[in-house]
């Protein structure tokens, strides 16, 4: 990918997430550009004082008004859609998807204030593809703490009869069964938990290298809301 364009949509009162995103991804793709987008003109004006050759800030929303009508390779929107009704999510997804480049990805996520509990849906140009739970493993009691930070499309679906509820119940169960591995490390216990989820039939993606980070990713269709 040459000079990828990354969008941090709805960065908030301060541009910290946009700047951190540029710093982290810059080590992998030195030529990338990051654009922070906010609907509040005062926030944009304030953030522009932190602009660099790599990072810029513009006013906008889900229309993703990039200069010269460019498309984005990555669009990240964390703690943005939680402000909307569940009934609005699909239309918002579809609107943002039109602003992706070929092979681009849109991450709609929710996390706690310090990033220790997060969930997100990964969407391509044709719709949602996967769902991820990411947890800080140190001092983790139960993986179902992720229920507090489910993405808007799932937050009201964590009830009996919905697949996301079954997913979290199974995740807790396998986490408890793997408890003896805690003496080696929380990551070893988590890897065993994710592996057990996969063996039990959940369409888990990725390898132990990603699981070790406290992540578990499953095909979206396996946890999507029942209509």
Residue pairs with C-beta under 8 A, 6 or more apart in sequence:
1 29
1 73
2 31
3 29
3 31
3 32
3 33
4 29
4 31
4 32
4 33
4 73
4 74
5 32
5 33
5 35
5 66
5 70
5 71
5 72
5 73
5 74
5 101
6 21
6 22
6 25
6 32
6 33
6 34
6 35
6 72
6 73
6 74
6 75
6 76
7 34
7 35
7 36
7 37
7 64
7 66
7 72
7 74
7 75
7 76
7 99
8 17
8 18
8 21
8 34
8 35
8 36
8 37
8 76
9 37
9 61
9 62
9 64
9 75
9 76
9 77
9 80
9 96
10 37
10 38
10 39
10 77
10 78
10 79
10 80
11 17
11 18
11 36
11 37
11 38
11 43
11 47
12 38
12 43
12 79
13 43
14 46
14 47
15 36
15 46
15 47
15 50
15 57
17 36
17 78
18 34
18 36
18 47
18 55
18 57
19 50
19 55
21 34
21 76
22 32
22 34
22 52
22 54
22 55
25 32
25 34
26 32
26 54
32 54
33 54
33 55
33 56
34 54
34 55
34 56
35 55
35 56
35 57
35 58
35 66
35 72
36 47
36 55
36 56
36 57
36 58
37 57
37 58
37 59
37 60
37 61
37 64
37 65
38 44
38 47
38 57
38 59
38 60
39 59
39 60
39 61
40 59
41 59
44 57
44 58
44 59
47 57
48 56
48 57
50 57
51 57
58 65
58 66
58 67
59 65
62 92
62 95
62 96
63 95
63 99
64 72
64 75
64 96
64 99
66 72
66 99
71 99
71 100
71 101
71 104
72 99
72 100
72 101
72 104
73 100
73 101
73 103
73 104
73 105
74 104
74 105
74 106
74 107
75 96
75 99
75 100
75 104
75 105
75 106
75 107
76 107
76 109
77 96
77 106
77 107
77 108
77 109
78 107
78 109
78 110
78 111
78 118
78 120
79 109
79 110
79 111
80 108
81 89
81 92
81 108
81 110
81 151
81 152
81 153
82 110
82 151
82 152
82 155
84 92
84 152
86 152
86 153
86 155
86 156
89 152
89 153
90 153
93 106
93 108
93 123
93 127
93 128
96 106
96 123
97 106
97 123
97 124
97 125
97 126
97 127
100 106
100 124
100 125
102 125
103 124
104 124
104 125
105 122
105 123
105 124
106 122
106 123
106 124
107 120
107 121
107 122
107 123
108 120
108 121
108 123
108 151
108 152
108 153
109 118
109 119
109 120
109 121
109 151
110 118
110 119
110 120
110 149
110 150
110 151
110 152
110 155
111 117
111 118
111 119
111 149
112 118
112 148
112 149
115 136
116 135
116 136
117 134
117 135
117 136
117 145
117 146
117 148
117 149
118 132
118 133
118 134
118 135
118 146
118 149
119 131
119 132
119 133
119 134
119 146
119 149
119 150
119 151
119 154
120 131
120 132
120 134
120 151
121 128
121 130
121 131
121 132
121 151
121 153
121 220
122 128
122 129
122 130
122 131
122 132
122 217
122 220
123 129
128 153
128 220
128 224
129 219
129 220
130 205
130 217
130 218
130 219
130 220
131 151
131 154
131 164
131 217
131 218
131 219
131 220
131 222
131 223
132 215
132 216
132 217
132 218
133 143
133 146
133 171
133 215
133 216
134 213
134 214
134 215
135 143
135 145
135 146
135 190
135 214
135 215
136 214
137 186
137 187
137 189
137 190
137 214
138 186
140 186
140 214
142 172
142 175
143 168
143 171
143 172
143 175
143 193
143 216
144 168
144 169
144 171
144 172
146 168
147 158
147 168
150 157
150 158
150 164
153 225
154 164
154 223
154 225
157 164
157 165
157 225
157 226
158 164
158 165
158 168
159 165
161 226
162 225
162 226
163 222
163 223
163 224
163 226
164 223
164 225
167 202
167 218
167 222
167 223
170 197
170 200
170 202
171 193
171 197
171 216
174 192
174 193
174 196
174 197
174 200
175 189
175 190
175 193
177 193
177 196
178 189
178 190
178 192
178 193
178 196
179 189
181 188
181 189
181 192
182 189
187 212
187 214
190 211
190 212
190 214
191 208
191 211
191 212
193 216
194 204
194 211
194 216
195 208
195 211
197 204
197 216
197 218
198 204
202 218
202 222
203 218
203 219
203 221
203 222
204 216
204 217
204 218
205 217
205 218
205 219
206 215
206 217
210 217
